[in-house]
Each structure stands twice: as structure tokens, then as C-alpha cells.
Amino acid sequence: MVRATRESGVTLIEVIVGVSVISALLVAIGLSITAYMDARENLLTRTKAMYLAEEGYEIIRALRDNDWNTIDAIAVDTTQYLDVSPASVGVGVSPEIIDSEYRRSFIVREVYRNGSDDIVASTTAGATVDDGSREISVYVAGPAGTTTMQAILANVRAI
């Protein structure tokens, strides 16, 4: 009498399926970690650019607080640069490069008002230049693109 015996053990197909599942999990985990690291780096770069733009605006605001004529003398609609050193802060002619990655510049534009003293576009009928205000746009170009901060500065001593 021949008796059928059942052998215990792992077949080749079971091993291949198990290795495939583990490999797929490891690849998914690796891709997730890579995506997280890329997103983190991008966020850090953009955050730094935002802070540099805000710092640039605050420097220009400090120049305004010190003497409005400094702001008033800046050429309108022309790219300008900050000249920041440990001893002084001013408007420079050389591009400002920060940490070898970020380039900060700014543009001063005229502000126009209508008869109701509301800020309007320069093309609005009856719009006149407000000599006591300027629009400041600070640009920071970096590895993640360009960050812009815009605000209006007024001659607070003339109010």
C-alpha cells in the first residue's frame, strides 16, 4: 500500500511572493522618505526667501524712518539693491547676494490718488502722484523661485 505523504515546507512560489511584498514595501518607504526630504528642502528655501524679503522691506522702512529724503531720492521704476554692512545700511548699486543662493533687489514706484484721496491706478482719470507715499516691491530670487513682498510707505513725518 502506497501512502501519500504531505511534506511540510515553503515552496518557491511562496518565497517569491514574500520577497516581492517586502520589496514593494521597502520601495514605497524609500520613495516616501525622498518625497518628504524634497518637500522639506523646498519649504525651507521658500521660508528663507520670505524672511529675506521681509527683512529687505524692514530695512527700507528703517531708511524711511531715518530720513524720507533717502526714499524720495531713489529712482522710480528702476531695480535697486540694498547695501548692508555691519556699520551701515543704505541703497547700493551692486546686486545683493545672500548666502551665495539668494539675490535681493527692490523697486520703488509712485503712488497715485484720486480726488477722494484713495489709491488708484496711474491710468485712472484725475489720478495724481502722491509725493508722500511710495510703493515698495522687494524681490528675493532663490533656488525655489522668486518671492515678492509689496507694501506702501508713507512719509510719516509729513502727516
Protein Blocks (a to p, Z undefined) as FASTA:
>chain_A
ZZddddedddfklmmmmmmmmmmmmmmmmmmmmmmmmmmmmmmmmmmmmmmmmmmmmmmm
mmmmmomklmmmpcghiacdddddfkbccddfbdcdehhlaccddddddddddfkopacd
fklghiacdfkbccdddddddfkoccddddddddfklZZ
